[in-house]
Each structure stands twice: as C-alpha cells, then as structure tokens.
Amino acid sequence: MNADHDTFWFMSFRTTSGVTTLNGTFKKEPHATRIAAFEQIRALVKEQQPHLADAIVIAFDVQSNRLDW
C-alpha cells in the first residue's frame, strides 16, 4: 500500500453470477465529498474491471485509512 493513500474504500456489486466485493486505498483530494469519491472509484472499477461496468453497487464505504488508537 502506498503510504500517501490516506483513504480506504470498499464497494460491493451484484452481478448475474453473484456478489463481488473490491477494496483499496487512494489519496483523497482536499475538501473531497463522499459522492465525488464514489464516482471516482466507480469510474476506476469500470476501467479496470470491465465486466463490472453494468453491475449494481449494493454497498459502499469510504473512510480514513489511519487507525489512531
């Protein structure tokens, strides 16, 4: 994982063959919104996983990747 990636995400999809869940990290832009992150991640998934282009997103989360105990 890139140390500059301060945000963790996961996205689950419903496909004709079942459910697929992906996750990753990225560096968020200053003042980014959750909807902007969703759209950015969704576009990345469509580009990297073309078979998920028409899949339905059934779950999504984005949050800080840091665990400051």
C-alpha positions as a Markdown table, in Angstrom:
| # | Residue | x | y | z |
|---|---|---|---|---|
| 1 | Met | 0.0 | 0.0 | 0.0 |
| 2 | Asn | 1.2 | 3.5 | -0.8 |
| 3 | Ala | 1.9 | 5.5 | 2.4 |
| 4 | Asp | 0.3 | 8.6 | 0.7 |
| 5 | His | -3.0 | 6.7 | 0.3 |
| 6 | Asp | -4.9 | 8.1 | 3.3 |
| 7 | Thr | -8.4 | 6.8 | 2.5 |
| 8 | Phe | -9.8 | 3.2 | 2.5 |
| 9 | Trp | -12.8 | 2.2 | 0.4 |
| 10 | Phe | -14.8 | -0.9 | -0.4 |
| 11 | Met | -17.5 | -1.4 | -2.9 |
| 12 | Ser | -19.8 | -4.5 | -3.4 |
| 13 | Phe | -21.5 | -5.3 | -6.6 |
| 14 | Arg | -24.4 | -7.5 | -7.6 |
| 15 | Thr | -23.8 | -9.3 | -10.8 |
| 16 | Thr | -25.6 | -12.1 | -12.7 |
| 17 | Ser | -23.1 | -14.6 | -11.2 |
| 18 | Gly | -23.4 | -13.3 | -7.6 |
| 19 | Val | -21.7 | -10.7 | -5.4 |
| 20 | Thr | -18.3 | -9.3 | -5.9 |
| 21 | Thr | -16.5 | -7.0 | -3.3 |
| 22 | Leu | -13.5 | -4.9 | -4.1 |
| 23 | Asn | -11.4 | -2.6 | -1.8 |
| 24 | Gly | -8.4 | -0.4 | -2.0 |
| 25 | Thr | -6.9 | 2.9 | -0.9 |
| 26 | Phe | -6.4 | 6.2 | -2.5 |
| 27 | Lys | -5.2 | 9.8 | -1.8 |
| 28 | Lys | -8.3 | 12.0 | -1.4 |
| 29 | Glu | -8.4 | 15.5 | -2.8 |
| 30 | Pro | -8.7 | 18.4 | -0.2 |
| 31 | His | -12.4 | 19.0 | 0.6 |
| 32 | Ala | -13.5 | 15.9 | -1.3 |
| 33 | Thr | -17.0 | 14.7 | -0.9 |
| 34 | Arg | -18.2 | 11.1 | -0.5 |
| 35 | Ile | -20.2 | 11.3 | -3.7 |
| 36 | Ala | -17.1 | 12.5 | -5.6 |
| 37 | Ala | -15.1 | 9.6 | -4.1 |
| 38 | Phe | -17.9 | 7.2 | -5.1 |
| 39 | Glu | -17.9 | 8.4 | -8.6 |
| 40 | Gln | -14.1 | 8.4 | -8.9 |
| 41 | Ile | -13.9 | 4.9 | -7.5 |
| 42 | Arg | -16.8 | 3.6 | -9.6 |
| 43 | Ala | -15.1 | 5.0 | -12.8 |
| 44 | Leu | -11.8 | 3.3 | -11.8 |
| 45 | Val | -13.6 | 0.0 | -11.2 |
| 46 | Lys | -15.3 | 0.2 | -14.6 |
| 47 | Glu | -12.0 | 0.9 | -16.3 |
| 48 | Gln | -10.0 | -1.8 | -14.5 |
| 49 | Gln | -12.9 | -4.4 | -14.3 |
| 50 | Pro | -15.0 | -4.0 | -17.4 |
| 51 | His | -17.2 | -7.0 | -16.5 |
| 52 | Leu | -18.5 | -4.9 | -13.6 |
| 53 | Ala | -19.4 | -1.9 | -15.8 |
| 54 | Asp | -23.1 | -2.8 | -15.6 |
| 55 | Ala | -23.1 | -4.3 | -12.1 |
| 56 | Ile | -25.3 | -2.8 | -9.4 |
| 57 | Val | -23.5 | -1.3 | -6.4 |
| 58 | Ile | -25.1 | -2.7 | -3.3 |
| 59 | Ala | -22.7 | -1.4 | -0.7 |
| 60 | Phe | -20.0 | 1.3 | -0.5 |
| 61 | Asp | -17.9 | 2.9 | 2.2 |
| 62 | Val | -15.0 | 5.3 | 2.3 |
| 63 | Gln | -13.2 | 6.4 | 5.4 |
| 64 | Ser | -9.8 | 7.3 | 6.8 |
| 65 | Asn | -7.3 | 4.6 | 6.5 |
| 66 | Arg | -5.5 | 5.6 | 9.7 |
| 67 | Leu | -6.1 | 3.8 | 12.9 |
| 68 | Asp | -5.1 | 6.4 | 15.5 |
| 69 | Trp | -5.6 | 4.3 | 18.7 |
